[in-house]
Amino acid sequence: MAAFEYLALDTRGRQRKGILEADSSRQVRQMLRERELAPLEVKAARAREASGSGWQLVRGLSARDLALLTRQLATLVQAALPIEEALGAAAAQAGSARIQAMLLAVRARVLEGHSLAEGLKAFPAAFPELYRATVAAGEHAGHLGPVLERLADYTEQRQQSRQKIQLALLYPLILLIASLAIVGFLLGYVVPDVVRVFIDSGQTLPALTRGLIAVSDAVRAWGWLALPLLGGALFAARRALRDDALRLRWHRLLLRLPLVGGLLRTAECARFASTLAILTRSGVPLVEALDIAGQVIGNRLIRGEVREAARKVREGGSLTRALEATRQFPPMMLHMIASGERSGELDQMLARTATTQESDLAARVALLVGLFEPFMLVFMGATVLVIVLAILMPILSLNQLVG
């Protein structure tokens, strides 16, 4: 059976949309007529074919939708429902026609004899390799329900961590934009009207006032180009970073920046540890888990080091020594992993390491935000002070001349 999207008219002439499962579009039209609906259009619910490698949806799933869907499947599977019935029930509860069509397409592949992981493989944009490998391990070990539960927890934790960082950076971003807007307004509209009096008086202006007038004239003449130039620079930077060698050098430079480099390294370590933890706890072999966890790392330099560490582990080396050789992971993380290897509880120690790295990341973000706020206040105070001095100095000079 396959999923079909339909557009039909009811007895009152109103259009109705939906999705039905059937063997063919002809059967769908017959089912619609039995419901007293006049079919206008019936088409396969699967999305466009992507580069000859199966079917996939054009867009993926948000972290929230993926966590909710995974939680529903975990509950249904743990209630002893067959996977095809669980997929059908989750599709019926889906709030989006796109998600419903995707789940019905996965269900159709399961009914054809494929495993759930193979069915999810048709939609790589919605279900990344981490997700599919974990599901495959759960199916192979025979405990799919608990594995799906861990996946839901992992997805929700990742979403919550991302939201915390975004909310922490939101206020400094608003403060920065507001500061630049205020300074631009003062230089473009307030300063010219004030200093015009001194220009008309014909007196020799102080160097600070002349410099402020020059900056103000530049802002009024070319300020409108700021946004287009910024947009063009960002576009050019994104195009340039498509080159792998240039991106690698850029990522190496980012890691060397004070404060920012430590924050980025901690974020990558936290992402790597949490991904490796969920994979190993779900039964994925360590070498395969290292390959998948390395792919979730955004920094190309650290990703390359992790790939080299995976190669050493594949050759029989220790995970701790392989990661220590990269010089990208903190000593505490390495000590906890070594303890897990010695005690045979690597998955549990990786989970604790992930929690520790997440806490360290939150502390670093709080520190960075705490330093940024007074910096912006000092910047605004210094800017206003310069403007006030540039205006007051001619006034004081004029008073001395009159005196």
VEXDREN-2710 file (C-alpha; in Angstrom, 1 decimal):
% VEXDREN-2710
k/r/px/py/pz
1/MET/0.0/0.0/0.0
2/ALA/1.0/3.6/-0.6
3/ALA/-0.1/7.0/0.6
4/PHE/-2.0/9.4/-1.7
5/GLU/-2.9/13.0/-1.3
6/TYR/-6.3/14.0/-2.6
7/LEU/-8.3/17.1/-3.4
8/ALA/-12.1/16.6/-3.5
9/LEU/-15.5/18.4/-3.3
10/ASP/-18.1/17.5/-0.7
11/THR/-21.8/17.6/-1.2
12/ARG/-21.9/21.4/-0.3
13/GLY/-19.2/22.2/-3.0
14/ARG/-16.4/22.8/-0.5
15/GLN/-12.9/21.6/-1.1
16/ARG/-11.5/18.9/1.1
17/LYS/-7.8/17.8/1.3
18/GLY/-6.4/14.7/3.0
19/ILE/-4.3/11.6/2.7
20/LEU/-5.4/8.0/2.2
21/GLU/-3.7/4.7/2.0
22/ALA/-4.5/2.5/-1.0
23/ASP/-3.0/0.2/-3.6
24/SER/-3.6/2.7/-6.4
25/SER/-5.0/6.1/-7.2
26/ARG/-8.0/4.4/-8.7
27/GLN/-8.8/2.8/-5.4
28/VAL/-8.5/6.2/-3.7
29/ARG/-11.0/7.7/-6.1
30/GLN/-13.4/4.8/-5.4
31/MET/-12.9/5.3/-1.6
32/LEU/-13.7/9.1/-2.0
33/ARG/-16.9/8.4/-3.9
34/GLU/-18.0/6.0/-1.2
35/ARG/-17.6/8.9/1.2
36/GLU/-19.7/11.1/-1.1
37/LEU/-16.7/13.1/-2.2
38/ALA/-16.0/14.1/-5.8
39/PRO/-12.3/13.6/-6.4
40/LEU/-10.6/16.5/-8.2
41/GLU/-7.0/15.4/-7.9
42/VAL/-5.2/12.3/-6.5
43/LYS/-1.4/12.0/-6.5
44/ALA/1.2/10.0/-4.6
45/ALA/2.1/11.5/-1.2
46/ARG/5.7/10.8/-1.6
47/ALA/7.8/13.8/-2.5
48/ARG/10.2/14.2/-5.4
49/GLU/12.8/11.7/-6.2
50/ALA/16.2/12.9/-5.2
51/SER/19.2/12.1/-7.5
52/GLY/18.1/8.6/-8.2
53/SER/18.5/7.3/-4.6
54/GLY/15.0/6.6/-3.3
55/TRP/12.3/9.0/-2.3
56/GLN/12.8/11.9/0.1
57/LEU/11.0/14.9/1.3
58/VAL/12.3/18.3/0.2
59/ARG/12.5/19.6/3.8
60/GLY/13.4/17.9/7.1
61/LEU/11.7/17.9/10.4
62/SER/12.3/20.5/13.2
63/ALA/13.8/19.2/16.4
64/ARG/10.4/19.7/18.1
65/ASP/8.5/17.7/15.5
66/LEU/11.1/14.9/15.5
67/ALA/11.1/14.7/19.3
68/LEU/7.3/14.5/19.5
69/LEU/7.1/11.9/16.7
70/THR/9.8/9.8/18.3
71/ARG/8.1/10.0/21.7
72/GLN/4.8/8.9/20.2
73/LEU/6.5/5.9/18.4
74/ALA/8.3/4.9/21.6
75/THR/5.0/4.9/23.6
76/LEU/3.2/2.9/20.9
77/VAL/6.0/0.4/20.4
78/GLN/6.4/-0.1/24.2
79/ALA/2.7/-0.8/24.3
80/ALA/3.4/-3.9/22.2
81/LEU/1.9/-2.5/18.9
82/PRO/3.4/-3.7/15.7
83/ILE/5.6/-1.1/14.1
84/GLU/3.3/-0.7/11.1
85/GLU/0.4/0.0/13.4
86/ALA/2.5/2.4/15.4
87/LEU/3.4/4.3/12.3
88/GLY/-0.2/4.4/11.2
89/ALA/-1.3/5.8/14.6
90/ALA/1.5/8.4/14.6
91/ALA/0.5/9.4/11.1
92/ALA/-3.1/9.9/12.2
93/GLN/-2.0/12.1/15.1
94/ALA/0.4/14.2/12.8
95/GLY/-0.6/17.8/12.7
96/SER/1.1/18.4/9.3
97/ALA/0.0/16.8/6.0
98/ARG/3.7/16.6/5.0
99/ILE/4.6/14.6/8.2
100/GLN/1.6/12.4/7.7
101/ALA/2.6/11.6/4.1
102/MET/6.1/10.8/5.2
103/LEU/5.0/8.4/8.0
104/LEU/2.6/6.7/5.7
105/ALA/5.4/6.3/3.1
106/VAL/7.6/4.8/5.8
107/ARG/4.8/2.5/6.8
108/ALA/4.3/1.3/3.2
109/ARG/8.0/0.4/3.0
110/VAL/7.7/-1.5/6.3
111/LEU/4.7/-3.4/5.0
112/GLU/6.8/-4.4/2.0
113/GLY/9.2/-6.2/4.3
114/HIS/11.8/-3.5/5.0
115/SER/12.9/-2.7/8.6
116/LEU/12.0/0.6/10.2
117/ALA/15.6/1.9/9.8
118/GLU/15.5/1.1/6.0
119/GLY/12.2/2.8/5.7
120/LEU/13.5/5.9/7.4
121/LYS/16.5/5.9/5.1
122/ALA/14.2/7.1/2.3
123/PHE/14.0/10.4/4.1
124/PRO/17.5/11.4/5.1
125/ALA/16.6/15.1/5.4
126/ALA/14.1/14.3/8.2
127/PHE/15.9/11.4/9.9
128/PRO/19.7/11.9/9.9
129/GLU/22.2/9.1/10.0
130/LEU/22.5/9.3/13.8
131/TYR/18.8/8.6/14.1
132/ARG/18.7/5.8/11.6
133/ALA/21.8/4.0/13.0
134/THR/20.3/4.2/16.5
135/VAL/17.0/2.8/15.3
136/ALA/18.8/0.0/13.4
137/ALA/20.8/-0.9/16.6
138/GLY/17.5/-1.0/18.6
139/GLU/15.9/-3.3/16.0
140/HIS/18.9/-5.6/15.9
141/ALA/19.0/-5.9/19.7
142/GLY/15.2/-6.3/20.0
143/HIS/14.6/-3.3/22.3
144/LEU/13.3/-0.7/19.9
145/GLY/11.0/1.0/22.4
146/PRO/13.7/2.0/24.9
147/VAL/16.0/3.1/22.1
148/LEU/13.3/5.4/20.7
149/GLU/12.7/6.7/24.2
150/ARG/16.4/7.6/24.4
151/LEU/16.3/9.2/21.0
152/ALA/13.3/11.4/22.1
153/ASP/15.2/12.4/25.2
154/TYR/18.3/13.2/23.2
155/THR/16.4/15.3/20.6
156/GLU/14.6/17.2/23.3
157/GLN/17.9/17.9/25.2
158/ARG/19.6/19.1/22.1
159/GLN/16.7/21.4/21.4
160/GLN/16.6/22.8/24.9
161/SER/20.4/23.4/24.9
162/ARG/20.1/25.2/21.6
163/GLN/17.3/27.4/22.8
164/LYS/19.2/28.3/26.0
165/ILE/22.1/29.5/24.0
166/GLN/19.9/31.4/21.6
167/LEU/18.0/33.1/24.4
168/ALA/21.3/33.9/26.2
169/LEU/22.7/35.6/23.0
170/LEU/19.4/37.4/22.1
171/TYR/19.8/40.2/24.6
172/PRO/23.4/41.1/23.7
173/LEU/22.4/41.0/20.0
174/ILE/19.4/43.4/20.6
175/LEU/21.7/45.6/22.7
176/LEU/24.3/45.7/19.9
177/ILE/21.8/46.6/17.2
178/ALA/20.2/49.3/19.4
179/SER/23.6/50.8/20.2
180/LEU/24.6/51.0/16.5
181/ALA/21.2/52.4/15.6
182/ILE/21.4/55.1/18.3
183/VAL/25.0/56.1/17.3
184/GLY/24.0/56.2/13.6
185/PHE/21.0/58.4/14.5
186/LEU/23.2/60.8/16.5
187/LEU/25.8/61.1/13.8
188/GLY/23.3/61.4/11.0
189/TYR/20.7/63.7/12.3
190/VAL/21.6/65.3/15.7
191/VAL/25.3/66.2/15.3
192/PRO/24.9/68.1/11.9
193/ASP/22.2/70.4/13.3
194/VAL/24.2/71.2/16.4
195/VAL/27.6/71.8/14.8
196/ARG/26.1/74.0/12.0
197/VAL/26.1/76.9/14.4
198/PHE/29.9/76.6/14.9
199/ILE/30.5/76.3/11.2
200/ASP/28.6/79.4/10.4
201/SER/30.4/81.4/13.1
202/GLY/33.7/81.0/11.1
203/GLN/35.8/80.1/14.1
204/THR/38.5/77.5/14.0
205/LEU/37.1/74.3/15.3
206/PRO/39.0/71.8/17.5
207/ALA/40.3/68.7/15.9
208/LEU/37.8/66.5/17.7
209/THR/34.9/68.5/16.4
210/ARG/36.2/68.5/12.9
211/GLY/36.7/64.7/13.1
212/LEU/33.1/64.3/14.3
213/ILE/31.8/66.5/11.5
214/ALA/33.7/64.3/9.0
215/VAL/32.3/61.1/10.4
216/SER/28.8/62.6/10.5
217/ASP/29.0/63.7/6.8
218/ALA/30.2/60.2/5.9
219/VAL/27.3/58.6/7.7
220/ARG/24.8/60.9/6.0
221/ALA/26.3/60.4/2.6
222/TRP/27.1/56.7/2.7
223/GLY/25.2/55.3/5.7
224/TRP/22.5/53.8/3.4
225/LEU/25.2/51.5/1.9
226/ALA/25.9/49.8/5.3
227/LEU/23.3/47.1/5.0
228/PRO/23.9/46.3/1.3
229/LEU/27.7/46.1/1.9
230/LEU/27.1/43.9/5.0
231/GLY/24.8/41.6/3.0
232/GLY/27.3/41.4/0.1
233/ALA/30.2/40.7/2.5
234/LEU/28.2/37.9/4.1
235/PHE/27.3/36.4/0.7
236/ALA/30.9/36.6/-0.5
237/ALA/32.1/35.0/2.7
238/ARG/29.7/32.1/2.3
239/ARG/30.7/31.6/-1.3
240/ALA/34.4/31.6/-0.3
241/LEU/33.9/29.2/2.5
242/ARG/32.6/26.6/0.1
243/ASP/36.2/25.8/-0.6
244/ASP/37.3/23.0/1.8
245/ALA/40.8/24.3/2.3
246/LEU/39.7/27.8/3.0
247/ARG/37.0/26.6/5.4
248/LEU/39.5/24.5/7.2
249/ARG/41.8/27.5/7.7
250/TRP/38.8/29.6/8.9
251/HIS/37.7/27.0/11.4
252/ARG/41.3/26.7/12.7
253/LEU/41.4/30.5/13.1
254/LEU/38.1/30.5/15.0
255/LEU/39.5/28.0/17.5
256/ARG/42.5/30.3/18.2
257/LEU/40.3/33.3/19.1
258/PRO/40.2/34.3/22.8
259/LEU/36.9/33.4/24.5
260/VAL/35.2/32.5/21.2
261/GLY/37.6/29.7/20.5
262/GLY/37.1/28.1/23.9
263/LEU/33.3/28.4/23.5
264/LEU/33.3/26.8/20.1
265/ARG/35.5/24.0/21.2
266/THR/33.3/23.3/24.3
267/ALA/30.2/23.3/22.1
268/GLU/31.7/20.8/19.7
269/CYS/32.9/18.6/22.5
270/ALA/29.4/18.6/24.1
271/ARG/27.8/17.7/20.8
272/PHE/30.3/14.9/20.2
273/ALA/30.0/13.5/23.7
274/SER/26.2/13.5/23.7
275/THR/26.0/11.9/20.3
276/LEU/28.5/9.2/21.1
277/ALA/26.7/8.5/24.3
278/ILE/23.3/7.9/22.7
279/LEU/24.8/5.7/20.1
280/THR/26.9/3.5/22.4
281/ARG/24.0/3.2/24.9
282/SER/21.7/2.0/22.0
283/GLY/24.1/-0.7/21.0
284/VAL/25.9/0.8/18.0
285/PRO/29.5/-0.5/17.6
286/LEU/32.1/2.0/18.9
287/VAL/33.8/2.4/15.6
288/GLU/30.6/3.1/13.7
289/ALA/29.5/5.4/16.5
290/LEU/32.7/7.4/16.2
291/ASP/32.2/7.8/12.5
292/ILE/28.6/9.1/13.0
293/ALA/29.5/11.3/16.0
294/GLY/32.3/12.9/13.9
295/GLN/29.8/13.9/11.3
296/VAL/27.7/16.0/13.7
297/ILE/30.8/18.2/14.5
298/GLY/30.6/21.5/12.6
299/ASN/34.2/22.5/12.9
300/ARG/36.2/20.9/10.1
301/LEU/39.5/20.8/12.1
302/ILE/38.0/18.9/15.0
303/ARG/36.0/16.7/12.6
304/GLY/39.2/15.7/10.8
305/GLU/40.9/14.9/14.2
306/VAL/37.9/12.7/15.2
307/ARG/38.1/10.8/11.9
308/GLU/41.7/10.1/12.6
309/ALA/40.8/9.0/16.1
310/ALA/38.2/6.6/14.7
311/ARG/40.8/5.1/12.4
312/LYS/43.1/4.4/15.3
313/VAL/40.3/2.8/17.3
314/ARG/39.4/0.7/14.2
315/GLU/43.0/-0.5/14.2
316/GLY/42.7/-1.6/17.8
317/GLY/43.8/1.4/19.7
318/SER/42.2/2.9/22.9
319/LEU/39.5/5.5/22.6
320/THR/41.1/7.6/25.3
321/ARG/44.5/7.7/23.7
322/ALA/43.0/8.3/20.2
323/LEU/41.1/11.3/21.5
324/GLU/44.0/12.5/23.6
325/ALA/46.2/12.6/20.5
326/THR/43.8/15.1/18.9
327/ARG/44.5/17.7/21.6
328/GLN/40.9/19.0/21.1
329/PHE/39.2/17.5/24.1
330/PRO/39.5/18.7/27.8
331/PRO/41.4/16.5/30.3
332/MET/38.3/15.9/32.5
333/MET/36.5/14.4/29.5
334/LEU/39.4/12.2/28.7
335/HIS/39.7/11.0/32.3
336/MET/36.0/10.1/32.5
337/ILE/36.2/8.2/29.2
338/ALA/39.3/6.3/30.4
339/SER/37.5/5.4/33.6
340/GLY/34.6/4.1/31.5
341/GLU/36.9/2.0/29.4
342/ARG/38.6/0.4/32.4
343/SER/35.3/-0.3/34.2
344/GLY/33.4/-1.5/31.1
345/GLU/30.8/1.2/31.5
346/LEU/31.8/3.4/28.7
347/ASP/28.2/4.3/27.7
348/GLN/27.4/5.6/31.2
349/MET/30.6/7.6/31.5
350/LEU/30.0/9.1/28.1
351/ALA/26.5/10.2/29.2
352/ARG/28.0/11.8/32.3
353/THR/30.7/13.4/30.2
354/ALA/28.0/14.9/27.9
355/THR/26.2/16.4/30.9
356/THR/29.4/17.9/32.2
357/GLN/30.3/19.4/28.8
358/GLU/26.8/20.8/28.5
359/SER/27.1/22.5/31.9
360/ASP/30.6/23.8/31.0
361/LEU/29.1/25.2/27.7
362/ALA/26.3/27.0/29.6
363/ALA/28.8/28.5/32.0
364/ARG/31.0/29.8/29.1
365/VAL/28.0/31.3/27.4
366/ALA/27.0/33.0/30.6
367/LEU/30.5/34.4/31.0
368/LEU/30.7/35.6/27.4
369/VAL/27.3/37.3/27.8
370/GLY/28.3/38.8/31.1
371/LEU/31.4/40.3/29.6
372/PHE/29.6/41.6/26.5
373/GLU/27.0/43.6/28.4
374/PRO/29.4/45.9/30.2
375/PHE/31.5/46.2/27.1
376/MET/28.5/47.5/25.2
377/LEU/27.7/49.9/28.0
378/VAL/31.3/51.3/28.0
379/PHE/31.1/51.6/24.2
380/MET/27.9/53.6/24.3
381/GLY/29.2/55.7/27.2
382/ALA/32.5/56.5/25.3
383/THR/30.7/57.3/22.1
384/VAL/28.3/59.7/23.8
385/LEU/31.2/61.3/25.7
386/VAL/33.1/61.9/22.5
387/ILE/30.0/63.5/20.9
388/VAL/29.4/65.7/23.9
389/LEU/33.0/66.8/24.1
390/ALA/33.1/67.6/20.4
391/ILE/30.1/69.8/20.9
392/LEU/31.2/71.4/24.2
393/MET/34.8/72.3/23.1
394/PRO/33.7/74.9/20.5
395/ILE/31.3/76.4/23.0
396/LEU/34.0/76.7/25.6
397/SER/36.4/78.3/23.0
398/LEU/33.6/80.7/22.0
399/ASN/33.0/81.7/25.7
400/GLN/36.7/82.4/26.2
401/LEU/36.8/84.6/23.1
402/VAL/33.8/86.6/24.3
403/GLY/35.3/86.8/27.8
END
